[in-house]
Amino acid sequence: MMPKTGWFPSAGCNLPSQWQFSSQAAIGLPLMDVTDLRIALFSGNYNYVRDGANQALNRLVGYLLRQGAQVRIYSPTTDTPAFEPTGDLVSIPSMAIPGRAEYRAPLMLPPSVKSDIKRFNPNIFHVSSPEVMSNSAVSLARKWNRPAVASVHTRFETYFRYYGLAFLEPLALAWLRRFYRRCDAIFAPSDSMAQLLRDQRMNYDVGIWSRGIDQEIFNPNRRDLAWRRELGIADDEVAIGFVGRLVMEKGLDVFSDAIDALKRRGVKHRVLIVGEGPARQWFADRLPDGIFAGFQAGPDLGRAVASMDLLFNPSVTETFGNVTLEAMAAGLPVVAARATGSESLVTDRVTGRLVRPGAIADFADALQHYCEDADARAATGKSGKQASDRYGWDAVNQSLVDGYLRVIRQREAGSSPPRPSPVP
């Protein structure tokens, strides 16, 4: 029986590079499948702080392992991780980020880690954050003639505007463009983000790796009026929800300003905040009447989301918007910024409202509409629930597996590693 084409020479093999990726069609071998995959995954935060990006990565690794692939993860670690990692995790040297000590900045790959990667002998590299470690990983992949792909999880270039450093955004875009162009392909979580990446000329091969939803956790039946009452929210009060890490780049200023506008209009409502983060005190000072339920996860998060009456997500830094999809699955209308991620999930005036980023009065109009019209809330929530049903995790992750195999096949067929472009 012929061997599978997942064979690769060992990392130390001295065969000419053009022999290392022979064309499957030319030698008549069957195509690779998922069990041939050996994936080296690089993450700036795989499990030490919980966020939507590393939840997606851990789900991906779990799926890959169940399908018979081999995966090894390289990421900074701490003594107090937010959750246990899925798969084999190798610790990378890192340093605390000034002003955001809960996050770690991974450093260069040390010789011991490079030796570990060499022993693992991956046939594809996957980088998930554009920093020093991932740049080193892409360089290593190019040196060993292995394909490298990147998944895009947030709009890093927009962060500077929230910390008085907006003048650095063009430099950040130039760095991101150089980084992503060194990869064979990049994967965005939504059509809108994929189009933005094309418009920004980040890469000429932009695929989709969307996100899924756990329907057991996020569904309307999780609504718990008793839990609301414990928080001081009456059954007939409309709770406007916010879900996410409490950091300024999530649009906390816009959220607060829109709530202030509702108060000035005399619109009855309550505000329910789910999440923790370094901007919690700032947020609490801006919303003294807000109810802060703290960090929630798993079934508790499902209960918290379903116990809201609508979700308000003003962020423009999302590439997908996990919380938007979770709210839709729970049967809530969503008021969101018309930005990457949300505009691929929310159908305006059907599953919620899309509002121009930063347009406080327009956000207040949309929130007022759902606060005062229970029938509109119910109809919009029902439409959102129906729209969310097509997002299953296995199908979503299989699409990325297909992307891995396509990129490897292209290299085996003779395509060259991408060359960095001098164009800024």
C-alpha positions as CSV (number, residue, x, y, z in Angstrom):
1,M,0.0,0.0,0.0
2,M,1.4,3.4,-1.0
3,P,2.3,5.7,1.9
4,K,0.3,8.9,2.6
5,T,1.6,12.1,1.3
6,G,1.8,13.5,4.8
7,W,5.4,12.4,4.8
8,F,8.0,15.1,5.4
9,P,11.8,14.6,5.7
10,S,13.1,15.3,9.2
11,A,13.9,18.9,10.0
12,G,17.6,18.1,9.8
13,C,17.4,16.4,6.4
14,N,19.7,17.8,3.7
15,L,17.5,16.9,0.7
16,P,17.2,19.8,-1.8
17,S,14.3,22.0,-0.8
18,Q,12.5,21.4,-4.1
19,W,12.3,17.7,-3.2
20,Q,10.7,18.3,0.1
21,F,7.3,19.2,-1.3
22,S,6.8,16.9,-4.3
23,S,3.6,17.2,-6.3
24,Q,1.1,14.6,-5.2
25,A,-0.5,14.5,-8.7
26,A,2.9,14.0,-10.4
27,I,3.8,10.9,-8.3
28,G,0.3,9.5,-8.1
29,L,-0.1,9.5,-4.3
30,P,-3.5,10.0,-2.6
31,L,-4.3,13.4,-1.1
32,M,-3.4,14.2,2.5
33,D,-6.2,14.1,5.1
34,V,-6.5,15.5,8.6
35,T,-4.6,12.6,10.2
36,D,-1.5,13.6,8.3
37,L,-1.4,17.1,9.8
38,R,1.3,18.1,12.3
39,I,0.5,21.6,13.4
40,A,2.8,23.9,15.4
41,L,0.4,26.5,16.8
42,F,1.8,29.8,18.2
43,S,-0.3,32.0,20.5
44,G,0.4,35.1,22.5
45,N,-2.2,34.0,25.1
46,Y,-3.3,30.4,24.9
47,N,-4.8,30.1,28.4
48,Y,-3.4,32.6,30.9
49,V,-6.2,35.2,30.4
50,R,-9.5,34.0,29.1
51,D,-10.7,35.7,25.9
52,G,-12.6,34.9,22.8
53,A,-9.5,34.3,20.7
54,N,-8.0,31.6,22.9
55,Q,-11.4,30.0,23.5
56,A,-11.6,29.5,19.7
57,L,-8.0,28.2,19.5
58,N,-8.6,25.7,22.3
59,R,-11.7,24.5,20.6
60,L,-9.8,24.2,17.4
61,V,-7.1,22.1,19.0
62,G,-9.7,19.8,20.6
63,Y,-11.3,19.3,17.3
64,L,-8.0,18.6,15.6
65,L,-7.0,16.0,18.2
66,R,-10.3,14.3,18.0
67,Q,-9.9,14.0,14.2
68,G,-6.4,12.4,14.6
69,A,-4.1,15.4,13.8
70,Q,-1.1,16.1,15.9
71,V,-0.8,19.6,17.5
72,R,1.8,21.3,19.7
73,I,1.2,24.7,21.1
74,Y,3.8,27.4,21.9
75,S,2.7,30.3,24.2
76,P,3.6,32.3,27.3
77,T,2.4,30.7,30.5
78,T,1.8,31.8,34.1
79,D,1.5,30.1,37.4
80,T,-2.2,31.0,37.6
81,P,-3.7,30.2,34.2
82,A,-7.4,31.1,33.6
83,F,-8.1,27.5,32.5
84,E,-6.4,24.3,31.7
85,P,-5.0,24.2,28.1
86,T,-6.3,21.8,25.5
87,G,-3.3,19.9,24.0
88,D,0.4,19.9,24.7
89,L,1.6,23.4,25.7
90,V,5.2,24.5,25.6
91,S,6.1,27.6,27.6
92,I,7.7,30.5,25.7
93,P,9.8,33.2,27.6
94,S,7.8,36.4,28.0
95,M,7.6,39.7,29.8
96,A,4.7,41.6,31.4
97,I,3.3,44.3,29.1
98,P,3.8,47.8,30.8
99,G,0.5,49.1,32.0
100,R,-1.3,45.8,31.2
101,A,0.5,43.4,33.5
102,E,-2.1,40.7,33.2
103,Y,-0.8,40.2,29.6
104,R,2.5,38.8,28.6
105,A,4.6,39.7,25.6
106,P,6.2,36.6,24.1
107,L,9.9,37.0,23.2
108,M,12.1,35.4,20.6
109,L,12.1,31.6,20.3
110,P,15.0,30.3,22.3
111,P,17.2,27.4,21.0
112,S,15.5,24.9,23.4
113,V,12.1,25.7,21.8
114,K,13.5,25.6,18.3
115,S,14.8,22.1,19.1
116,D,11.4,21.1,20.4
117,I,9.8,22.3,17.2
118,K,12.4,20.5,15.2
119,R,11.7,17.2,17.0
120,F,8.0,17.7,16.5
121,N,8.6,18.2,12.8
122,P,5.4,20.1,11.9
123,N,4.2,20.2,8.3
124,I,2.4,23.5,8.8
125,F,2.9,26.5,11.2
126,H,-0.1,28.4,12.5
127,V,0.5,31.8,14.1
128,S,-2.4,33.6,15.9
129,S,-0.9,37.0,17.0
130,P,1.4,39.4,15.2
131,E,4.3,39.8,17.6
132,V,7.9,38.9,18.1
133,M,7.4,35.1,18.8
134,S,5.1,34.6,15.8
135,N,7.4,36.6,13.5
136,S,10.3,34.3,14.6
137,A,8.0,31.2,14.0
138,V,7.3,32.4,10.4
139,S,11.0,32.9,9.8
140,L,11.6,29.4,11.0
141,A,8.9,28.0,8.8
142,R,10.5,29.8,5.8
143,K,14.0,28.5,6.7
144,W,12.7,24.9,6.9
145,N,10.5,25.3,3.8
146,R,7.2,24.7,5.7
147,P,4.1,26.7,5.0
148,A,2.9,29.2,7.6
149,V,-0.7,30.5,8.0
150,A,-2.0,33.2,10.3
151,S,-5.4,33.6,11.9
152,V,-6.6,37.1,12.6
153,H,-8.4,37.6,15.9
154,T,-8.5,41.3,16.6
155,R,-7.8,44.7,15.0
156,F,-4.6,45.5,16.8
157,E,-4.0,48.6,14.8
158,T,-7.1,50.3,16.3
159,Y,-5.9,49.9,19.9
160,F,-3.6,52.9,19.8
161,R,-6.5,55.3,19.4
162,Y,-7.8,54.4,22.8
163,Y,-4.6,55.2,24.6
164,G,-3.8,58.6,23.0
165,L,-1.4,57.1,20.5
166,A,-3.5,57.2,17.3
167,F,-0.5,58.6,15.4
168,L,1.1,55.1,15.6
169,E,-1.7,53.5,13.7
170,P,-0.1,53.8,10.3
171,L,3.1,52.3,11.6
172,A,1.1,49.4,13.1
173,L,-0.6,48.8,9.8
174,A,2.8,48.7,8.0
175,W,4.1,46.2,10.5
176,L,1.0,44.0,10.2
177,R,1.2,44.1,6.4
178,R,4.8,43.0,6.4
179,F,4.0,40.3,8.9
180,Y,1.0,38.8,7.2
181,R,2.5,39.0,3.7
182,R,5.2,36.6,4.9
183,C,2.5,34.0,5.5
184,D,1.2,31.6,2.8
185,A,-2.4,32.5,3.7
186,I,-4.3,34.3,6.4
187,F,-7.7,33.5,7.8
188,A,-10.3,36.0,9.0
189,P,-13.3,35.1,11.2
190,S,-15.9,37.0,9.1
191,D,-16.5,38.1,5.5
192,S,-16.4,41.8,6.6
193,M,-13.0,41.3,8.2
194,A,-11.7,39.3,5.2
195,Q,-12.7,42.2,2.9
196,L,-11.0,44.7,5.2
197,L,-7.8,42.6,5.1
198,R,-7.9,42.6,1.3
199,D,-8.5,46.3,1.2
200,Q,-5.5,46.8,3.5
201,R,-3.4,44.6,1.2
202,M,-2.4,42.3,4.0
203,N,-2.2,39.2,1.9
204,Y,-3.4,37.9,-1.5
205,D,-4.8,34.6,0.0
206,V,-7.5,35.5,2.6
207,G,-9.7,32.7,3.8
208,I,-12.5,32.4,6.4
209,W,-12.2,30.6,9.7
210,S,-15.5,31.7,11.4
211,R,-16.6,31.0,14.9
212,G,-19.2,28.6,16.3
213,I,-21.7,28.7,19.1
214,D,-22.5,26.1,21.8
215,Q,-26.2,25.9,21.6
216,E,-26.4,24.0,24.9
217,I,-25.0,27.0,26.8
218,F,-26.4,29.9,24.7
219,N,-30.1,29.6,24.2
220,P,-33.3,31.4,25.4
221,N,-34.1,28.7,27.9
222,R,-31.2,29.8,30.1
223,R,-33.1,33.0,31.1
224,D,-33.3,33.1,34.9
225,L,-35.7,35.6,36.4
226,A,-34.7,34.6,39.9
227,W,-31.1,35.4,39.2
228,R,-32.1,38.8,37.8
229,R,-34.1,39.5,41.0
230,E,-31.0,38.6,43.1
231,L,-29.2,41.3,41.2
232,G,-32.0,43.8,41.8
233,I,-33.6,43.7,38.3
234,A,-37.4,43.4,38.3
235,D,-39.1,41.1,35.9
236,D,-40.6,44.1,34.0
237,E,-37.4,46.1,33.7
238,V,-35.4,46.0,30.5
239,A,-31.8,45.1,31.0
240,I,-29.3,46.4,28.5
241,G,-26.3,44.1,28.6
242,F,-22.6,44.4,28.0
243,V,-20.5,41.3,27.8
244,G,-16.7,41.3,27.5
245,R,-13.4,42.1,29.0
246,L,-13.5,45.6,30.6
247,V,-10.9,47.4,28.6
248,M,-11.2,50.7,26.8
249,E,-10.8,49.3,23.3
250,K,-14.2,47.5,23.8
251,G,-15.9,50.9,23.4
252,L,-16.7,51.5,27.1
253,D,-16.8,55.3,26.5
254,V,-19.3,55.0,23.7
255,F,-21.4,52.6,25.8
256,S,-21.4,55.0,28.7
257,D,-22.3,58.0,26.6
258,A,-25.2,56.3,24.9
259,I,-26.6,55.2,28.3
260,D,-26.3,58.8,29.5
261,A,-28.3,59.9,26.5
262,L,-31.0,57.4,27.4
263,K,-31.2,58.8,30.9
264,R,-31.6,62.3,29.6
265,R,-34.5,61.1,27.5
266,G,-36.1,59.5,30.5
267,V,-36.0,56.0,29.0
268,K,-36.5,53.4,31.7
269,H,-33.8,50.7,31.7
270,R,-31.2,48.9,33.7
271,V,-27.6,48.2,32.8
272,L,-26.1,44.7,33.3
273,I,-22.3,44.3,32.9
274,V,-20.8,40.9,32.6
275,G,-17.0,40.7,32.6
276,E,-13.9,41.9,34.4
277,G,-10.8,43.9,33.4
278,P,-8.5,46.8,34.2
279,A,-11.0,49.4,33.2
280,R,-13.7,48.1,35.7
281,Q,-13.3,51.0,38.1
282,W,-13.5,53.6,35.3
283,F,-16.6,51.9,33.9
284,A,-18.2,51.7,37.4
285,D,-17.6,55.4,38.0
286,R,-19.2,56.3,34.6
287,L,-22.2,54.0,35.3
288,P,-22.9,54.4,39.0
289,D,-26.3,52.7,38.5
290,G,-24.9,49.8,36.5
291,I,-25.0,46.3,37.9
292,F,-21.7,44.5,37.6
293,A,-22.1,40.8,37.7
294,G,-18.4,40.0,37.3
295,F,-16.7,37.3,35.3
296,Q,-19.0,34.5,34.1
297,A,-18.2,31.4,32.1
298,G,-19.8,28.3,30.8
299,P,-23.5,27.7,31.8
300,D,-23.2,30.8,34.1
301,L,-22.4,33.0,31.2
302,G,-25.2,31.4,29.2
303,R,-27.6,32.3,32.0
304,A,-26.3,35.8,32.3
305,V,-26.7,36.5,28.6
306,A,-30.1,35.0,28.3
307,S,-31.2,37.0,31.3
308,M,-30.6,40.3,29.5
309,D,-33.2,41.9,27.2
310,L,-30.8,43.2,24.6
311,L,-27.1,43.4,24.0
312,F,-25.2,46.6,23.3
313,N,-21.8,46.1,21.6
314,P,-20.2,49.3,20.5
315,S,-16.7,47.9,19.9
316,V,-15.0,48.5,16.5
317,T,-11.9,46.3,17.4
318,E,-13.7,42.9,16.9
319,T,-12.9,40.7,13.9
320,F,-15.9,38.5,14.6
321,G,-17.8,39.3,17.7
322,N,-18.3,36.2,19.8
323,V,-20.6,38.0,22.3
324,T,-22.8,39.2,19.4
325,L,-23.4,35.6,18.2
326,E,-23.9,34.4,21.8
327,A,-26.6,37.0,22.4
328,M,-28.3,36.1,19.1
329,A,-28.3,32.4,20.1
330,A,-29.9,33.5,23.4
331,G,-32.7,35.2,21.5
332,L,-31.6,38.8,22.2
333,P,-31.7,41.8,19.8
334,V,-28.2,43.3,19.3
335,V,-27.3,46.9,18.9
336,A,-23.8,47.0,17.5
337,A,-21.4,49.3,15.8
338,R,-21.3,48.9,12.0
339,A,-17.8,47.5,12.0
340,T,-15.9,44.3,11.1
341,G,-17.5,41.2,12.7
342,S,-20.8,42.6,13.8
343,E,-21.8,43.6,10.2
344,S,-21.3,40.0,9.1
345,L,-23.5,38.7,11.9
346,V,-26.3,41.3,12.4
347,T,-28.8,42.1,9.7
348,D,-29.9,45.6,10.3
349,R,-33.6,45.9,11.4
350,V,-33.9,42.1,11.3
351,T,-31.7,40.7,14.0
352,G,-30.8,44.0,15.5
353,R,-29.4,47.4,14.6
354,L,-26.1,48.4,13.1
355,V,-25.0,52.0,13.9
356,R,-22.2,54.2,12.6
357,P,-19.3,53.8,15.1
358,G,-19.3,56.6,17.7
359,A,-22.8,57.9,16.7
360,I,-24.1,58.4,20.3
361,A,-27.5,59.7,19.4
362,D,-28.1,56.9,16.8
363,F,-27.1,54.3,19.4
364,A,-29.5,55.9,21.9
365,D,-32.3,55.8,19.3
366,A,-31.8,52.1,18.7
367,L,-31.6,51.3,22.4
368,Q,-34.7,53.3,23.1
369,H,-36.6,51.5,20.4
370,Y,-35.9,48.1,21.9
371,C,-36.4,49.4,25.5
372,E,-39.9,50.7,24.7
373,D,-41.2,48.0,22.2
374,A,-41.5,44.5,23.7
375,D,-42.9,43.1,20.5
376,A,-39.9,44.4,18.5
377,R,-37.6,42.8,21.1
378,A,-39.3,39.5,20.8
379,A,-39.4,39.4,16.9
380,T,-35.8,40.6,16.5
381,G,-34.6,38.1,19.1
382,K,-36.4,35.3,17.4
383,S,-34.8,36.2,14.1
384,G,-31.4,36.4,15.7
385,K,-31.8,32.9,17.2
386,Q,-32.7,31.5,13.8
387,A,-29.7,33.2,12.2
388,S,-27.3,31.7,14.9
389,D,-28.4,28.1,14.3
390,R,-26.0,27.8,11.3
391,Y,-22.9,28.4,13.3
392,G,-21.7,24.9,14.5
393,W,-18.1,24.5,15.8
394,D,-17.2,21.3,14.0
395,A,-18.2,22.7,10.6
396,V,-16.4,25.9,11.4
397,N,-13.2,24.2,12.4
398,Q,-13.3,21.8,9.5
399,S,-13.2,24.7,7.2
400,L,-9.8,25.7,8.7
401,V,-8.6,22.1,8.4
402,D,-9.5,22.3,4.7
403,G,-7.5,25.5,4.5
404,Y,-4.4,23.8,6.1
405,L,-4.6,21.0,3.5
406,R,-5.1,23.4,0.6
407,V,-2.0,25.4,1.6
408,I,0.1,22.3,2.0
409,R,-1.0,21.0,-1.4
410,Q,-0.1,24.2,-3.0
411,R,3.4,24.1,-1.6
412,E,3.7,20.4,-2.6
413,A,2.7,21.4,-6.1
414,G,5.7,23.7,-6.3
415,S,4.5,27.1,-5.1
416,S,7.3,29.2,-3.5
417,P,7.2,30.7,0.0
418,P,5.7,34.2,-0.2
419,R,8.2,37.0,-0.5
420,P,7.8,40.1,1.7
421,S,6.7,43.0,-0.3
422,P,8.4,46.4,0.0
423,V,5.1,48.2,-0.6
424,P,4.0,49.8,2.7
